[in-house]
Amino acid sequence: MSELISTWLNNQGIAQAYLALTTLLVGCLAIIIISALGYYIAKHQVLMFVHKIVTRTKNTWDDLLLEYKVFSRFAFLIPLLLLLFLTPIFLPSEAFLSLLLIVFAKIALCFQVARCLDAILNVIKSLYQHTARERYLPLNSTIQVIKLIIYLVASILAISFILDKSPIYLLSGLGALTAVLLLVFQDTIKGLVASIQISANKMLAPGDWIEIPNYGADGDVIEIGLNTVKVKNFDNTVTTVPTYALINGSFKNWRGMLNSGGRRIKRSIIIDINSISFYQNEQIEKLKEIALLKEYLQQKSDEIGSNLPNDNINNRQLTNVGTFRAYIEAYLNGHSKIHHQMTCMVRQLSATEAGLPLEIYCFSNDQNWKNYEGIQGDIFDHLFAMAPVFELRVFQHPTGHDWQKSKN
């Protein structure tokens, strides 16, 4: 074809001194025009037709091919292939420009094929995230490793085309660079090993709520990568944690709480010890008006005896703190937001200089953070308000208002 162009230009009266250069320019222009035309047809004709077909189908996986521009990246292969095959046809094989364009086309094809494979891997990852039931496979890290290998192979092929050497010749020299490669990719290697251990032991999965105090992370895992794990904190900031740090250190995973169906409530009410006392008969009769205490008071009456209390101070008697503890248990057992198949108790902790702690230990049946805090707040609002009914004082350190009342 280059000879035909040269003959045609000669017939057009081009001088012999400029004939070779003009032949190269005309050949290059023809290659560019044909390649551009091929890209235009692939991009604006074929792809438009493919897009119409994809949008009309009921499948969702083919929509991902559009989202990650798989078809667009494959369409860009057309002009590169045309450039590779048309250059020897339109340009003399011995011309430097011909060799330059062929090498450029081969290098561009290597990296464009790598980009196409990259897009396909993104589609596979997205399909996995949407459909996989078992989320602990280290697919994200594996895909990143595969991408790294693909681009590494593309780079080796590109260098081989530039040097006009076989890729095997280049690979034979990598043995001497092993130590350097290990140093350069040490974080990648440690991240890969860590991601495999995390998935094998089912330590972490996207969507888990984790806490890592050393890195200030407290939120949901949004991505487990080859080198980093991204955690979206509850203040909407994102913390990136090295993947290998999860197996080198410790972290708290709240997945067990979410899977159990209950969320723990563990909080104490501190009772002023000076307000603890025995009950008299009149006080007990008044407490019988509380429906939640009727069964408890009847049971204690049967255990202790009908004369309750009597003049002997050494005999067993009801206390206001013990009755209050029984009321709390009955109240929690009847609460609709408490998980009744999990531990529910009220226990007395060791007395401190602040008073006697009564710890409420139970589980709500709603794990949603906002709802959980509302349930916990409602329970303790009620208990703080009920403490004076049992003639108990909840301890708090004196405030300015207390000092003002003492002066009056």
C-alpha positions in Angstrom: 0.0 0.0 0.0 2.9 2.4 0.7 4.2 1.8 -2.8 0.7 2.6 -4.2 0.7 5.8 -2.2 4.2 6.7 -3.4 3.2 6.0 -7.0 0.1 8.1 -6.7 2.0 11.0 -5.1 4.6 10.8 -7.9 1.9 11.1 -10.5 0.5 14.1 -8.7 3.8 15.9 -9.3 5.5 15.6 -5.9 9.2 16.1 -6.1 11.5 13.2 -5.5 13.2 15.0 -2.6 9.9 15.2 -0.7 8.3 12.0 -2.0 9.4 9.7 0.9 8.4 12.2 3.6 5.1 12.9 1.9 4.4 9.1 1.6 4.9 8.7 5.4 2.7 11.6 6.2 -0.1 10.5 3.9 0.2 6.9 5.2 0.0 8.2 8.8 -3.0 10.4 8.0 -4.8 7.4 6.4 -4.1 5.2 9.5 -5.3 7.9 11.8 -8.5 8.5 9.8 -9.3 4.8 9.6 -8.6 4.2 13.3 -10.7 7.2 14.3 -13.5 6.0 12.0 -13.3 2.5 13.6 -13.4 4.0 17.1 -16.4 6.2 16.1 -18.3 3.2 14.8 -17.5 1.1 17.8 -18.2 3.9 20.3 -21.3 5.6 18.8 -22.9 2.8 16.8 -22.1 -0.6 18.1 -22.0 0.5 21.8 -25.3 2.4 21.5 -26.9 -0.7 20.1 -25.5 -2.8 22.9 -26.6 -0.2 25.5 -30.2 -0.4 24.3 -30.2 -4.2 24.5 -28.7 -4.2 28.0 -31.2 -1.6 29.4 -34.1 -3.6 28.1 -33.1 -6.9 29.7 -34.3 -7.9 33.2 -30.9 -9.1 34.3 -28.9 -6.9 36.7 -25.5 -8.2 36.0 -25.3 -6.7 32.5 -26.1 -3.3 34.0 -22.9 -3.6 36.0 -21.0 -4.0 32.7 -22.3 -0.6 31.7 -21.6 0.9 35.2 -18.0 -0.2 35.2 -17.5 0.8 31.5 -16.5 -2.7 30.3 -17.9 -2.2 26.8 -16.3 1.2 26.5 -12.9 -0.1 27.4 -13.3 -3.0 24.8 -14.3 -0.4 22.2 -11.0 1.4 22.7 -9.2 -1.8 21.5 -10.6 -1.3 18.0 -8.4 1.8 17.0 -5.4 0.2 18.6 -5.8 -3.0 16.7 -6.3 -1.0 13.5 -3.2 1.0 14.2 -1.2 -2.3 14.8 -2.4 -4.0 11.6 -2.6 -0.9 9.3 0.9 0.5 10.0 2.8 -2.3 8.1 0.3 -1.8 5.2 0.4 1.9 4.8 4.0 2.6 5.9 7.3 1.0 4.8 8.4 -1.7 7.2 12.0 -0.2 7.4 10.8 3.3 8.3 11.5 4.4 11.9 8.0 5.8 12.2 6.5 2.5 11.3 8.5 0.7 14.0 7.6 3.5 16.5 3.9 3.2 15.8 3.9 -0.6 16.0 5.7 -0.6 19.4 3.3 2.1 20.6 0.3 0.1 19.5 1.6 -3.1 21.2 2.2 -1.2 24.5 -1.1 0.5 24.4 -2.9 -2.8 23.6 -1.2 -4.4 26.7 -2.4 -1.8 29.1 -5.8 -1.5 27.5 -6.4 -5.2 27.8 -5.3 -4.9 31.4 -7.9 -2.1 31.9 -10.5 -4.3 30.3 -9.7 -7.2 32.7 -9.7 -4.6 35.5 -13.3 -3.6 34.7 -14.4 -7.3 34.5 -12.9 -7.9 37.9 -14.8 -4.9 39.3 -18.0 -6.4 37.9 -17.2 -9.8 39.6 -16.5 -8.0 42.9 -19.8 -6.1 42.7 -21.8 -9.2 41.9 -20.2 -11.0 44.8 -21.0 -8.2 47.2 -24.6 -8.2 46.1 -25.3 -11.9 45.9 -22.9 -13.8 48.1 -24.3 -15.3 51.2 -20.9 -16.1 52.7 -19.1 -12.8 53.0 -15.9 -14.0 54.6 -14.1 -15.0 51.4 -11.2 -12.6 50.8 -12.5 -11.8 47.3 -11.6 -8.1 47.5 -8.0 -8.7 48.5 -7.7 -11.5 46.0 -9.0 -9.3 43.2 -6.5 -6.6 44.1 -3.7 -9.1 43.9 -5.0 -10.3 40.5 -5.1 -6.7 39.3 -1.5 -6.2 40.5 -0.4 -9.3 38.7 -2.2 -8.2 35.5 -0.6 -4.8 35.4 2.8 -6.3 36.3 2.5 -8.6 33.3 1.4 -5.7 31.1 4.5 -3.7 32.2 6.8 -6.6 31.6 5.3 -7.1 28.1 5.6 -3.4 27.4 9.3 -3.4 28.4 9.9 -6.4 26.2 8.4 -4.6 23.2 10.5 -1.6 23.8 13.7 -3.6 24.2 12.7 -6.1 21.5 13.4 -9.0 23.9 11.4 -12.0 24.9 9.4 -11.6 28.1 11.1 -14.8 29.3 14.4 -13.0 29.1 13.1 -10.3 31.4 11.5 -12.8 33.8 14.8 -14.7 34.2 16.3 -11.6 35.8 13.6 -11.2 38.4 15.2 -13.8 40.6 18.0 -11.3 41.4 15.4 -8.7 42.2 13.4 -10.9 44.7 14.8 -9.1 47.8 14.0 -5.7 46.3 10.5 -6.9 45.3 9.9 -8.2 48.8 10.9 -4.9 50.3 8.8 -2.9 47.9 5.7 -5.1 48.3 6.1 -6.0 51.9 2.8 -4.2 52.9 1.0 -5.9 50.1 2.3 -9.4 51.1 1.5 -8.8 54.8 -2.0 -7.5 53.8 -2.6 -10.6 51.6 -1.6 -12.9 54.4 -3.7 -11.0 56.9 -6.8 -10.9 54.7 -6.6 -14.7 54.3 -6.3 -15.2 58.1 -9.2 -12.8 58.7 -11.4 -14.7 56.2 -10.3 -18.2 57.3 -11.1 -17.4 61.0 -14.2 -15.4 60.1 -12.9 -12.5 62.2 -14.3 -9.7 60.1 -16.8 -9.1 57.2 -18.1 -6.0 55.5 -21.0 -4.5 57.5 -19.6 -5.6 60.9 -19.5 -3.0 63.7 -16.0 -3.0 65.2 -14.0 -0.9 67.7 -10.2 -0.4 67.4 -9.3 2.2 70.0 -5.6 2.4 68.9 -6.7 3.8 65.5 -9.8 5.7 66.7 -12.1 3.4 64.7 -15.6 2.8 66.0 -18.2 2.0 63.3 -19.1 -0.2 60.4 -16.6 -1.9 58.1 -17.3 -0.7 54.5 -14.4 -2.3 52.7 -11.7 -4.9 53.4 -8.9 -4.2 51.0 -5.5 -5.7 50.4 -3.6 -3.1 52.4 -6.3 -1.3 54.4 -9.7 -1.8 56.1 -12.0 1.1 55.8 -14.3 1.8 58.8 -17.1 4.3 58.6 -17.3 5.8 62.1 -20.6 6.9 63.6 -19.7 10.5 63.1 -19.5 9.7 59.3 -15.7 10.0 59.2 -13.8 7.2 57.6 -10.8 5.6 59.4 -8.4 3.4 57.4 -6.6 0.7 59.3 -3.8 -1.5 58.0 -5.1 -4.9 57.3 -2.2 -6.6 59.1 -2.9 -4.5 62.2 -6.1 -6.5 62.8 -4.2 -9.7 63.3 -1.2 -8.1 65.1 -3.4 -6.4 67.6 -6.9 -6.8 69.1 -10.3 -5.3 68.2 -13.9 -5.7 69.3 -16.4 -7.1 66.8 -20.1 -6.5 67.7 -21.3 -9.1 65.2 -22.1 -11.6 68.0 -24.4 -9.0 69.7 -26.3 -8.3 66.4 -26.7 -12.0 65.7 -27.9 -12.9 69.2 -31.1 -10.8 68.9 -30.3 -8.8 72.1 -28.2 -5.8 73.2 -26.9 -5.7 76.7 -28.0 -3.1 79.3 -25.6 -2.9 82.2 -25.9 0.1 84.4 -26.1 0.7 88.1 -28.3 2.8 90.4 -26.3 3.9 93.5 -28.4 3.9 96.6 -27.5 6.1 99.6 -26.8 3.6 102.4 -28.2 5.9 105.0 -31.6 5.6 103.4 -31.7 1.7 103.8 -34.0 0.5 106.5 -36.5 -2.2 107.7 -40.1 -2.0 106.7 -42.9 -1.7 109.3 -46.3 -3.3 108.9 -48.0 -0.1 107.8 -45.4 0.4 105.1 -45.8 -3.2 103.8 -49.6 -2.8 103.6 -49.1 0.3 101.5 -46.7 -1.5 99.2 -49.3 -4.2 98.5 -51.1 -1.6 96.3 -48.2 -2.0 93.8 -49.3 -4.8 91.5 -45.8 -5.9 90.6 -45.0 -6.5 94.3 -48.1 -8.6 95.4 -46.6 -12.0 94.6 -43.2 -11.1 96.1 -44.7 -9.7 99.4 -47.0 -12.8 99.7 -44.0 -15.1 99.2 -41.9 -13.3 101.8 -44.8 -13.3 104.2 -45.1 -17.1 103.9 -41.4 -17.5 104.4 -40.9 -15.2 107.3 -44.2 -15.7 109.1 -47.4 -13.9 109.7 -46.0 -11.6 112.4 -43.9 -9.4 110.2 -42.0 -7.7 111.6 -41.9 -8.3 115.3 -40.0 -6.8 118.2 -37.0 -9.1 118.0 -34.6 -7.2 115.8 -32.6 -10.3 115.1 -35.5 -11.9 113.3 -35.6 -11.8 109.5 -37.3 -8.7 108.2 -38.1 -7.0 104.9 -35.8 -4.1 103.8 -36.7 -1.3 101.4 -33.6 -2.0 99.3 -34.4 -5.7 98.9 -38.1 -4.9 98.1 -36.9 -2.3 95.5 -34.6 -4.9 94.0 -37.6 -7.3 93.7 -39.7 -4.6 92.1 -37.0 -3.9 89.5 -36.8 -7.6 88.6 -40.6 -7.8 88.3 -40.7 -4.6 86.2 -38.0 -5.9 83.8 -39.7 -9.3 83.5 -42.9 -7.6 82.4 -41.2 -5.1 80.0 -42.1 -5.7 76.4 -38.7 -4.4 75.1 -36.6 -6.8 77.2 -35.3 -10.0 75.7 -36.7 -12.6 78.1 -34.8 -15.6 76.7 -31.5 -13.9 77.7 -30.0 -13.2 81.2 -32.1 -10.7 83.2 -31.2 -9.9 86.8 -30.7 -7.2 89.4 -27.6 -7.7 91.5 -26.1 -5.9 94.5 -22.5 -4.9 94.0 -19.9 -4.2 96.8 -20.7 -1.0 98.6 -18.4 2.0 98.0 -17.8 5.4 99.4 -20.6 6.6 97.1 -23.2 4.1 98.3 -24.6 0.7 97.4 -24.8 0.0 93.7 -27.8 -1.9 92.3 -26.7 -3.2 88.9 -29.4 -3.9 86.2 -28.1 -6.6 83.9 -30.4 -7.5 81.0 -30.8 -7.4 77.2 -33.1 -5.3 75.0 -34.7 -7.1 72.1 -34.0 -4.1 69.8 -30.3 -3.7 68.7 -30.9 -0.4 66.9 -28.7 2.2 68.6 -31.3 4.9 68.8 -34.1 2.5 70.0 -31.7 0.8 72.4 -30.8 4.2 74.1 -34.5 5.1 74.3 -35.4 1.7 76.0 -32.5 2.1 78.4 -33.4 5.7 79.2 -37.1 4.9 79.8 -36.2 2.1 82.2 -33.9 4.2 84.3 -36.3 7.2 84.2 -38.9 5.0 85.8 -36.5 3.5 88.4 -35.2 6.9 89.5 -38.7 8.1 89.9 -39.8 5.0 91.9 -36.9 5.0 94.4 -38.6 7.6 96.7 -41.6 5.3 96.8 -39.5 2.8 98.6 -38.0 5.6 100.8 -34.6 5.2 99.1 -32.3 8.0 98.1 -30.3 7.8 94.9 -26.7 9.0 95.7 -25.2 12.1 94.0 -22.4 14.4 95.0 -23.6 17.6 96.6 -24.3 20.5 94.3 -24.5 24.2 94.9 -28.2 23.8 95.3 -27.7 21.3 98.1 -25.3 23.7 99.9 -27.8 26.5 99.6 -30.5 24.4 101.1 -28.3 23.4 104.0 -27.6 27.1 104.9 -31.3 27.8 104.9 
